[in-house]
């Protein structure tokens, strides 16, 4: 009986350490170039530059998403998010091609990409938008990395 308990304990510790080791390979970092997360739209759009880095020790497949998050954000100027506007978003690679699939990054590799946010035909002016960009490793239970982008849609007549 003692031998069985000992073997069970050893197997449990081994399984737990393998699980922790596998989870460490899910480590990524998501960052905006020069920490620029607050911008003003010019010519109907603005493009943010972001980088995702694989900090794990193995190759990982990473999904990148961008979604309007107006209800859950706080505007940089403290104004209510009640009148925030949705913006169209597009995730682009360095060749300005849309990213429609997961990206594969080797250990220690980084991938630079762009999030282009554009107004719609009837977007209200002098309003904020909050867009949440997230990156997550496929088949990993760790939380995704997230960045909140704040974009202001000015009155174009005041931009001249």
SVG drawing of the C-alpha trace seen along z (x, -y; Angstrom):
<svg xmlns="http://www.w3.org/2000/svg" viewBox="-24 -75 38 77">
<polyline fill="none" stroke="black" stroke-width="0.4" points="0.0,0.0 2.8,-2.4 4.5,-1.6 1.2,-2.5 0.9,-5.8 4.5,-6.6 4.1,-5.8 0.8,-7.8 2.6,-10.8 5.5,-10.6 3.2,-10.4 1.1,-13.3 4.2,-15.5 5.6,-14.5 2.2,-15.3 2.0,-18.6 5.5,-19.6 4.8,-18.6 1.6,-20.7 3.5,-23.7 6.3,-23.3 3.8,-23.1 2.0,-26.3 5.4,-28.2 5.5,-27.7 2.3,-29.7 4.1,-32.9 3.6,-35.8 3.9,-39.6 1.8,-42.1 3.0,-45.7 2.2,-48.8 5.0,-50.6 6.4,-53.3 3.5,-52.6 1.2,-54.6 -2.3,-53.6 -4.0,-57.0 -4.3,-58.6 -6.5,-60.9 -7.9,-59.8 -6.6,-61.6 -8.0,-61.1 -10.7,-58.7 -8.4,-56.1 -5.4,-55.5 -3.1,-52.6 -1.4,-51.4 1.8,-49.3 1.9,-46.4 4.3,-43.5 3.6,-40.1 6.5,-38.1 6.8,-34.4 8.5,-34.3 8.1,-30.5 10.7,-27.8 8.7,-26.2 7.0,-27.3 3.5,-28.6 0.5,-29.3 -1.0,-32.7 -4.4,-34.2 -4.8,-38.0 -8.2,-39.7 -9.5,-43.3 -12.9,-44.3 -14.7,-47.4 -14.8,-47.6 -16.6,-50.9 -18.9,-49.7 -16.1,-48.6 -13.4,-51.3 -12.6,-54.6 -11.9,-57.4 -8.5,-59.2 -10.1,-62.6 -12.5,-61.2 -15.6,-61.7 -18.3,-59.1 -18.1,-56.2 -21.8,-56.5 -21.3,-58.2 -18.3,-56.3 -18.4,-55.2 -17.6,-51.9 -14.8,-51.8 -14.1,-49.2 -10.9,-47.3 -8.5,-45.4 -5.5,-43.4 -2.7,-43.6 0.8,-42.1 3.9,-44.1 3.0,-43.8 -0.4,-45.4 -2.2,-42.1 -5.1,-41.1 -4.3,-38.4 -7.0,-35.8 -5.2,-32.9 -3.1,-32.2 0.6,-33.1 3.4,-30.7 6.2,-32.1 9.3,-30.2 10.7,-30.5 12.0,-34.1 10.5,-35.3 8.4,-38.5 5.8,-39.5 5.0,-43.1 1.5,-43.8 -0.9,-46.7 -4.4,-47.4 -6.1,-49.8 -9.1,-51.6 -11.5,-53.4 -14.6,-55.5 -17.8,-54.5 -19.8,-56.8 -22.0,-58.0 -19.6,-58.0 -20.2,-60.8 -17.4,-63.3 -15.7,-64.5 -16.2,-61.0 -13.9,-58.3 -13.5,-54.7 -12.0,-51.9 -10.7,-48.9 -9.3,-45.9 -6.6,-44.0 -5.8,-40.5 -3.3,-37.8 -3.6,-34.3 -1.7,-31.0 -3.8,-28.2 -4.4,-25.3 -3.2,-27.1 -5.2,-27.8 -3.3,-31.0 -5.2,-34.3 -4.7,-36.3 -2.5,-39.3 -4.6,-42.5 -4.1,-46.1 -6.7,-48.8 -6.4,-51.4 -8.1,-54.8 -8.9,-56.6 -10.5,-60.0 -12.6,-61.0 -12.2,-64.8 -14.2,-67.3 -12.2,-67.4 -12.9,-71.1 -11.0,-71.8 -8.0,-69.7 -7.1,-72.2"/>
</svg>
